[in-house]
């Protein structure tokens, strides 16, 4: 089951990833309000992932949206919408500065 985003402003970067394949090393805090919003309105924007290791591009790290990933997993989703950004993108969290490469 895929938690698909409503918005896809960068189709060239858009992918759907298996949640079990995503890594994140930070806590997520309180999810109640976010969970209620996602269950009511769905996922608005994709999460953002990138490969933090140049020599291991298969490792996908959640840069933006780890709380959304936890909500999706908790609610039985197996996949989630994501933008995959390049290894050395200094603007990975600022979609207003993204350019297609």
CORZI-V722854 format. One record per run of one state. SS is the DSSP state (helix for helix, strand for strand, loop for the rest). FROM is the first residue (numbers start at 1). TO is the last residue. Records with the same first field share a line. If there is no record, write none. Layout:
# CORZI-V722854
SS=FROM-TO + FROM-TO
This chain:
# CORZI-V722854
loop=1-1 + 4-4 + 6-10 + 24-31 + 42-42 + 44-46 + 51-59 + 65-65 + 75-78 + 86-94 + 98-101
strand=2-3 + 5-5 + 14-18 + 22-23 + 43-43 + 47-50 + 60-64 + 79-85
helix=11-13 + 19-21 + 32-41 + 66-74 + 95-97
